[in-house]
């Protein structure tokens, strides 16, 4: 009962007592509730995790929630697929461009540097034999060799990058080339006056060229050949195709799985925007795989039909030029050039068409569909070697004047036949280089525009897929 009369405020304590009287169940249950709270203890992390999983399942239990999750999956898959596919194509494209515009041309530059230096040495030795005022054509050829070598050296110096070995080789050639040309000029001046010391200057110059300049040029050539080999390896690696395929499978698997789930849950067989997105991605995958296969075949052709022949023919040409220099130095020595003649014979064995470099070049030419090249080289080589045999026979007889005349002065001389062999090899190097350029161009054009197309098509496909899912979302509003 309330204390006080009518209109007076009710006391809270009496209200509570009245509540106990009016609701006896609350009073009876209070001790049990308190005991339950006391005995329950702290909430365990496992129970919290369990409740979190329950809430997560509840969050995607509805169809709109699952559609939102599908949208997130499409976006993530699109980004991942674009990165994988564009990255794989970009790697292949960089390798193909390096082969076509960097490594391949630089290897040719290194080869031409070596050939120009070797030809300068051979021309200087042969010209020395004429005595007095040398023929203007030979002088022009020697000077052109030096100018060509200097130009090639400048180009290579800009491209060697941070390679210490290649940089040291460039510096060595640049330092010693003036020393070589100075000794040649001294030999030339003394030879015109008939002084025997001219031969000593010639030998000194040749020793500098053969012992120091040409080995440095060889190291530059090996450096560029290694770079070209690395570019070929990167451009034909299966890693790029695997990465591209993985990206395509990722996005297609997500889209197809979502479409199958939608068809089962909503009893609809086709979501047109998602179907169009799937078709676009299938077309992109087919285009990309075909383009990468074409690029790989083209790089293989560039190597087998182009750069391999360039390397073998260049080596053969350089050896033939060195043989010419050996012949000239042996004649200048007048009986003291036994070492030069021995080296000449060794080079001839290494060049021979049956088992030597010329034979290997003929096999490569046949593989490239140019079998006639091997036959023409073999003919020129046989003619040159026969002329050398006649000159060597005159030397053995002590008839040095006749040997020199047959070597450089008469029609059909040994030097003329050597020049024919050199021209044949140079023409074949140029032909192999053209085959290389055509194949390398096919490799780069095969991937042209594909990287940008990947980004655009994947983005459009993702937007179409999201639009298709949004259509289903709108049905629940």
Secondary structure, DSSP 8 states (H G I E B T S, - for coil): --SS-TTS---HHHHHHHHHHH-HHHHHHHHHHHHHHHHH-S--HHHHHHHHHHHHHHHTSSHHHHHHHHHHHHHHHHHHHHHHHHHHHHHHHHHHHHIIIIIHHHHHHHHHHHHHHHHHHHHHHHHHHH-SS--HHHHHHHHHHHHHHHHHHHHHHHH-TT-HHHHHHHHHHHHHHHHHHHHHHHHHHHHHTT-THHHHHHHHHHHHIIIIIHHHHHHHHHHHHHHHHHHHHHHT-HHHHHHHHHHHHHHHHHHHHHHHHHHHHH--S--HHHHHHHHHHHHHHHHHHHHHHHHHHHHHHIIIIIIHHHHHHHHHHHHHHHHHHHHHHHHHHTS--HHHHHHHHHHHHHH-TTTSHHHHHHHHHHHTT-HHHHHHHHHHHHHHHHHHHHHHHHHHTT-HHHHHIIIIISTT-HHHHHHHHHHHHHHHHHHHHHHHHHHHHHHHHHTTTHHHHHHHHHHHHHHHHHHHHHHHHHTT-
